[in-house]
Amino acid sequence: MKKKINIGLFGYGCVGQGFYKVLQQSPNTNAVITKIVVKDKSKSRDLPVQQFYYQPSDILLDNNIDTVVELIDDANAAYDIVKSALKLGKNVVSANKKLIAEHLDELIELANTQQVTFLYEASVCASIPIIRNIEDYFKSDHIQGFQGICNGTTNYILSRTAQGLTYDKALSEAQELGFAESDPTLDVDGFDAKYKLAILLKHVFGVSAKPEDIFNCGIRHIKPAHVNFADNYEGKLKLYSYAKQVEDKVIGFVAPFVVPLSHPNYNVENEFNAVNINAKFAHEQLFQGRGAGSVPTASAVLSDVQAFQTGYKYDYSSTKYNDNTFTNDFYLKIVLSAHDESSLDAIKFEHTAYSEVEGKLAFKVGWVYFRNLIKVDFNSRSNMFFAVISEDFKLRLSEVEHAVGEALV
């Protein structure tokens, strides 16, 4: 019989409650929650008050607790909890993508030093087992890139704007349904998707990219004309957590993409998440599911807890065998829109395919240098919007010129 796991649970919010419930309904998991630490003593909860504690030390210093499950919203407090638990020789499960993205290398080293395990499947796309598949299934393959719809809030909004709603109406609807927070900044400006991208970059390419070095542009300023532009391209706008290897360089950023009808992600709608992986041998693989919510996220947490019973841990083989470098030095083809044609000159185009005015907006399509593009804070510029319309990225300007020449032949 497998050794019983004694869990100390931090947080009893949406995901914490979901984890408690799915654990009770999982008879094959030989685990029990012995203590739950929460912050607010006065809050009414659906369990007897005797099951709750209020100091991190109540769990961390309990020698009978061998596993810590961290499910709180505060990334800074979560970091202190996770770091302390690992130092004290406890296995840890976390769903806090911001904490993990900002401190992953440190926590990996600490877990290895203390000979314990740190798992965090729920931090990326909730119920979709994307990290485990990257670590295990694709270990013998070479992943060349991926396109991730990693934020359910933005995908719901984009699905509804594609059906004719304005951004404001779609956001309001998402908030009413519980898909968006009252302050949706982390979602609609692409920060949540960026934290998840940083984690995936580590597992796929062995790249340790700091969140502040990863560009994120969200969908806050999308307008019906942008939706129409994508439709004219026989595509839809999707917010991607995107990464691709070009030679020995790794490109990674968060931005709207014009996704063509032929792409599997075209039909991923509403609050669903998806990660489309392009591999050398397995070719194209689509992982799709619910990327948020109490029970879906809790299912991933439970899977990590069960993994402890078999001695599972991440191998990080991509770190061992790859010598990739993260870069923002490349060229890409985009569509840029602004309220007037002169504002389009805020970004230098290396080559312009065409420009036009549609209604009250001006559009320009062409190749730009990424470092010039990311000088603009699109999240704060209500008069500008861009989307990527080609994944044929180039590392050198001469390659752009060659590609343009080939297209003209």
N, C-alpha and C positions, 0 to 999 in steps of 0.2 A: 504493500500500500504506500502511496506517495505521502511524503511528509506533509503534515498540515501547515498551511501558511497562516500566520497571524498578522493581520493587517491593521495598520494605523492610518485612518483616512483623514486627510486635511480638506475641509470644505464639504458643505452639504447643501449646495445650491442645485441648479438644474442638473448638471452632470453627476454631482455627488449623490443626489437622490436616485438618479437613474442607475448608477453603479450599485448602490445598495440593493435596489430592487432586482436587477438582473443577476446579482450574485446569489440572492435567495432562491432564484428560479433556475439555478445551474447546479444540479445535484452532482455532476461529475467533477466539480471544482472543490477540492478539499481545502477550503479557505474560509476564514471567518474574520469579520471586522470586530476587533476587540475594543477600539476606542475611535471616537470621531472628535476632532478638534475644529471648533468654529469660532468666529470672531464676536458675534453679537449674542450676548446672554439673553436679551429680552425678546428675541424673535421666536415666534410660535412655530413649532416643527411637528412633524407627524410621527416622531419617535419619543419614547419616554426621556425626560430630561436627564435621567441618570446615565444615558449613553453618550452624553456630550461633555467635552472638556474644553478648556479655553486658553490653555498655554501650550505652545509647541513642545515644551519640555515634557508634557504629559505623555506624548508619544515618543519623542526622540530619546528620552532617558529610560524608557521602559524596555528592559532587556528581553522581555517575552515577545515583543513585536519585532519581527524579522523583515517586514515589508512595509514600506511607506507608499501610499497612493496620494499624490498631490493633485488636487482639483480645485484650486482657488484662482481668482481673477487677477490678483495683484502679482505681477511678474517679479518685482523686487523682493517681496515677502516669500514668494515661491522659490526664488533663487537661494535665499538663506535656509529655507527648509530642506530643499533638495541637497544642497552642499553639506549641511550638517548631517543629514541622514546617511549620505554616502561615507562621510568621514567616520561615522559611528558603526560602519559595517552593515548597514541595512540595504537591501535591494530597494529600488525606487521605480515607480511608474509615474509619469507626468503627462499631462495633456496641454501644458502651457507653451504654445509655440514661440512666443516672444522670449521667454526665459531660455528656451533651448537654442533658438537662433543666435542669441547674444552670448551664450556661455558654453556652447556645445563642446569645443575642444577641451576646455578646462574640466568639464564634468566627465568626459570620456577618460581623461588621464586619471582623475580622482577615483573613478570606479575601478579602473584597472589596478591602480596602486592598492586599493583596499580589497581587491578581489571580490567585488560585488557586481551586480548587474543593474544597468540603467536602461529602461525601455520607454518608448514614447510614441507608439503607433497612432494614438488618438490625436496627436498634435498636428497631423497632416491629413485632411480630408476625412476625419472621424472614422466612419465604419469601413471605408475602403482600405484594405490591407496593403497599401502601396509600399511602405517602407520594408515590410517583411518580404514582399515579392521581389523588390529590388535587391535586397540582401541575399535572398536564397535562390529564387528561380532564375534571376538574370546573372548569377555569379559567374557562370561559364560563358556568358554572352558579352557583347559589348554594346552598351546603350549609347546611341549616337545623339539622342536628344529627346525632349519631351515637351508636350504642350498641356499645361495643367489648368483646368477650370477649378480653382481651389477655394473659391469663396462663394457660398450659396446666396448671400445677400445680393451681390452684384449680378450674379447670373439670373436671379429672379427679376431684378430690375431690367436687365437687358432683354430678357424674354418678353417682358410686358411692353417695353418701348418698341420692340419689333412688331408687336401687335397693335401699335398705334397710340399707346399711352405716352404722356410726357414724362420726363424724369421725375418731376415733383409728385405727380400722381402715382407713378409706380413705386416710388420710395414710400409714400404714405401708405399704400396698400401693403408693402412689405413690412412696415412697422406694425400695422394692424394685425397682420398674421403672425407676428413674432419672429420674422426672419431678419429684421433690422432693429438696431438699438435706436433709442431716442436721439442720441448723437451717433450718426453712422460713419463718422470720419474714418475709423480704422478700416472699415470695409470698403466704402465707396472711393477712398483715396488710395487704395491698394496696399496699405500697410500690412494687414492680415495676410494677404496673398504673398507679400514679400517675405515675411517670417517663415512661411511654409516653404517658399522657394529656397531660402538659405539652407534649410534642413535637407531638402532633396538634393541640392548641389553637393552636399557632403557625402550622401549615400550613393549618388549616381556617378559623380566624377571625382570624388575625393578632394573637392575644393572647399576650403574654409573661407567663405566670403562673409565679411561683416555686413550686417543689415544696412549700415550707413553707406556702404559702398555699392549697394544694389539699388538701381533706379526703380522707382514706382510711380506710375501715373494711373489714376483711377478713371472713373466714369462720371464724376459729379457734373460735368458741363456738357453732357451729350444732348443733342437736339434732334428733332425729327429729320432735319436735312442730313445729318450724319447717318441715321438709320437708312434713309433713302439712298445715300451714296453706296453703302454696303450692299443694299438690295440690288442696285444697278450692276454691281460686280458679281451678282448671284451669290451673295454671302450674307452672313450675320456678324454683328459685333459681339465679341466675347472677350472678357478680361482674362488674359493668360498670365500664369506664372510660367515663364518660358525659359528654356535652356537648350543649348546646342553646342556640340563640340565642333570646332573648325580648326583643323590641323591639331596643334597642341594647345590651343586656346579654348576656353569655355566662355560662352556668352550667356548671360542670365539677367533677366529684368522682368518687371511687371508692367503691362500696358494693354490697351485695347488692340485687338487684331481683327482684321476682316477675314473671317473663317469661311472658306468656300463650301458650297453645297456638297461637294464630294468628300469633305473631311468628316470623320466620325464624330467630332465634337460639335458639328453643326446642329445636330438634333438633341444635344444635351440641354435640357430646358429647366426653367424655374429654379428651385433651390438645390437641384442636384449638382454634385461635383463630378469631375472626370479627369483622369490623367491618361493621355495618349502617349505611349512609349514607342520610340523608333529604335529597334535593335538590329544588329548586324545579321543575326541568324533567325531570331524569332520574328523579325520584321515589325509590323505594326500591331500593338496590343492596346486595347482600350479597357481601362478600369473605371467603372462608373458606380455611383451609389450616393447615399445621403451623406453630405459632408458636415452636418451639424445636427443638433438636437440631443435631447437627454439620453434616450435609449441607444440610438446609433453610436454616439460617442462612447457611452458606457460599455458597449459591446467590444470596442477596441481596447478599452482599459482592462476589461475582464480577460481578453485574449492575452494581454501582456502578463497578467497575474498567473494565468495558467501556464504560460511559457516558462516561468520560473521553475515549475515543477519538473520540467524536462531538462533544466540546465541551459536553456537557450539564451544566447546573447548575440548582439550584432557583431559581425566579423569585420566590418569596415574594409572589405577587400579592395574596394576602389581606391582607398587611401594608400594601400600597400603597393598596388601595381600600376598606378597612374602617376604621371608627372605633369598634370595639367595646370595651367595658369588661368585664373579668372581675369577677364579683360573687358574694358569698355571702349577699346580701340577697334572699331569696325564700322562698316557702312551698311545701311539698310534702306529699303524702299518704303516710303510712307505716303499717306495722304495727310496734309495739314490744312486745317480750316481756320478762318478768322473772320471778324466782322467786316473787315475791309482788306483790299488787296495789299495795301502798304504794310499792314501788320504781318503779312506772310514773310516779309523780309527780315523779321526778327531771327529767323533761322536760315543759315546759308545752305543752299542746295548745290550739291556737286554736279547734279544733272537733273533737269526738269523735263519730265515726260509731257506734261501739259498742265494748264491752269484754266479755271473757269469760275464764273459767278453763278450761283444758284440761289435765287431769292435774295435774302439779306446776308448770305455768307459767300466768302471767296474760298476756293479750293486750289491746292497745288499738289501735284503728284510727282514724286521723283526720289532721287537718292540723296541721303544726308549722312554726315559723319556723326556717329552716336554721341561723341563727347560734346559736340555743338548742340545737339538736341537736348541733352540732359541739363544744360545750363538754364533752361527755362523751367520754372515751377508750374507745370500745367495744372496742378491741383488748385492753385490760387489764381489762375488766369481764366476768368469766365469768358473771355473773348477768343480763346484759342482751344483747339482740340486736335489731337492727332491719333491715327491708328496705323498699325503696321499692315502692309498689304502684300508682302512677300517675305518668305523665309530664306531666300537665297542671299544670305549675308556674305559680305566680302571683308577680308582683312586689309586689303590694299586698294588704293584708289585706281591703280592700273587695272585691277580686276573688274571694277565698276565700269571703267571705260570700255573694256573688252566686252562685258556683258551688254552694254548699251549698243556697241557696234554690231554685235551678233544679232540683236533684236531688230536692228534696222535693215539687215541684209534680207 
